[in-house]
Amino acid sequence: MSGTFVGMPAFPEAAREAVGNPTLRGNLRHATHTIRAKRAVAVSELDDWAALREAGKQIKDHTLRHLDRYLVQLEESVTAAGGVVHWAADADEANRIVVGLVRATGESEVVKVKSMATQEIGLNEALEAAGIHAYETDLAELIVQLGKDRPSHILVPAIHRNRGEIREIFAREMSEWGRPAPENLTDTPAELAEAARLHLREKFLRAKVGISGANFMVAETGTLMVVESEGNGRMCLTLPETLISVVGIEKTVPTWRDLEVFLQTLPRSSTAERMNPYTSMWTGTTDSGAADGPRTFHLVLVDNGRTDTLADEVGRQALRCIRCSACLNVCPVYERAGGHAYGSVYPGPIGAILSPQLRGTGSEIDASLPYASSLCGACYEVCPVAIDIPEVLVHLRERIAEGGQVTRQGNKAVLKPAKGHAAERAAMRAARWAFGHPGALRTGQRLASRTRRFHPRTLPGPGRAWSATRDLPAVPAEPFRDWWQRTRGGKDVPK
Amino acid sequence: MSSRDLILGRVRRALADVPRNDTPYEQAVQREYRREHGDRSTARTVDLLAENLADYRALVHRCAAGDLARTVAGLLDAHGSASVVVPAGLDGTWLAETEVTRVPDRAEDTTAALDRVDSVVTGCALAIAETGTLVLDGGPDQGRRRITLVPDHHICVVRVPGQVVASVPQALERLDPARPLTWISGPSATSDIELDRVEGVHGPRTLEVVLVSEE
């Protein structure tokens, strides 16, 4: 996956730092609470929401279960419509293909519409290394790019920045990349948006190559679709002569009609709107006489860990994700820790199950992600395709702690139990024994109650890692069973 | 082995648990959701379109067919436009009463030239009431996608009730996926700064919709 996040500390350390930053917490709290309330209103307008959610889940599940067939059909449809399809097994191959395609045009700059897939593969860095400048054109992505920062939210990548910080970044950095920010730029959102408009327009009007992702690809017709708000997507999809779309293989849906489900659930779940301001759909290239849109269209289908995820019968459901980000906005952990702590382009609850599956759990950060959750289940409730995120989190925790069979780069492998979890495994073994020996459990509980004044607030030795991110539960003055026997369930409590 | 074969092979191995006689698509997806939300008269559906367009900050105007030319002229005037892009197949009578310079939509014109034009007037393929959405499909009265994108002021004429559908499912039924489609719900907008909505980033900052009654 992208080199952007190499060397990230595990989630607990990264989160501890983020939680200590009051500006960040304020920005995040404001943003997530605003969007969460709006989303609830937008969803309540549709009294068939549950049926739409179920249909979305079924469409995606069915597609994933027959993905080979639908990918072949998609390839045929796109080719028949004048597009060229490329297949990329991993990030390096996808980047090589795109760099090659851009070089073939003779251009040294490209305009990009925000795309999770290109972030995931680190395309901008690969283009830069090849001497090609990639300009992000979504306002939030521009803020992130100019600020030499990383995105922290799927939908609003600069959610961690407030208007004052954004003004600073524009005033300082825009001149490095093109048209400078106007003198006396204030921090009102309207003025900041205007500055971005002027800065980017000169790039749009001269761009010869555009790069996009896609929200959906229709196997039946070869149609690709991008939803957005600002019009930067429309600019990138229609003005350049060459369009290169880089899309994960799981974005396929079987039929044109299937879009009727997602065009209702995606905007309401993500931006809390009845419909996002702009949706573009294109099928191959339009005939050259009409000169409407790119003359050359390339579709790069990316695997990069998706087939490995597909091989996990429990974890596979993460590939249903339509990147709406509703799960981020309701997550109590995301709200406090922020997106950067997840060390992945996919933050929040979905990132906690998607990233360790796409990348494997070899790194410290990936092994820590399934634990970056309180398992409260709010993410599952809001998910428009009903991904049972808590179920996958628990499944991944078990695999990390106990080891087990995984698929990596298409090959079956056996994962060893993770080292860091030896104490946890020992504790669980001890608990299993204690619960099977009631006498010992009772003695232990009484002992714990009598000595409770002397208990440390954090665990010593290998238990420290666990207690560093959790409050140890207070031990009651009397074990529950003793209390029950003495009072018969509270009935005999002396007045 | 090509990457295509490699990926398809991985997909097939990953799906070893899926039985050969797995439920076919037609039965795997239950469509118990509605084709339309609520039971409305045609007139009420048009009203809902107007409300939802306005809710997303489009400026909505209604007129009779006989008044369309005067309405369009008035809107161009009020906006202070000196020039307007005209799709090749636009009904000539729509612009009969305006004096502004007409710029034909021609494939050979540069985007820089388009950037200097003040307004654009188009028809549409259809409009969706429940979401307040206009859909353009590049038809003769709509022109190329770029002409409704680069100029800052877009006037879109919707024939009511003929071009209005209630819902997204009804819209997809009537659209041809082979055409380049642009769905527009309100003017260009962003909420990227503290989730404050601001109209107008890269697309037109002003979207005016004329609902013209069919006679």
Interface residues (C-beta under 8 A of the other chain):
Chain A: N27 H30 A31 T34 I35 E45 L46 D47 D48 A51 L52 E54 A55 Q58 I59 D61 H62 R65 H66 L67 D68 L71 V72 A81 W87 A88 A89 E93 T137 D138 L139 A140 I143 V156 A158 I159 N162 R163 I166 P189 A190 L192 A193 E194 A196 R197 L200 R201 F204 L205 V218 T221 T223 S229 E230 G231 N232 R234 M235 T238 L239 I249 P254 T255 W256 R257 D258 L259 E260 V261 L263 Q264 T271 E273 R274 M275 N276 P277 Y278 T279 S280 M281 W282 T283 T286 G289 A290 A291 D292 G293 L301 D303 T307 D308 L310 A311 E313 T407 G410
Chain B: S2 S3 R4 L6 I7 L8 G9 R10 V11 R12 R13 A14 L15 D17 V18 D22 T23 Y25 A28 V29 Q30 R31 E32 Y33 R34 H37 N52 Y56 A107 E108 T111 A112 D115 I128 E130 T131 G132 T133 G138 R144 R145 R146 L149 V168 P169 L172 E173 P177 A178 R179 P180 L181 T182 W183 I184 S185 G186 P187 S188 A189 T190 S191 D192 I193 E194 L195 D196 V198 G200 V201 H202 G203 P204
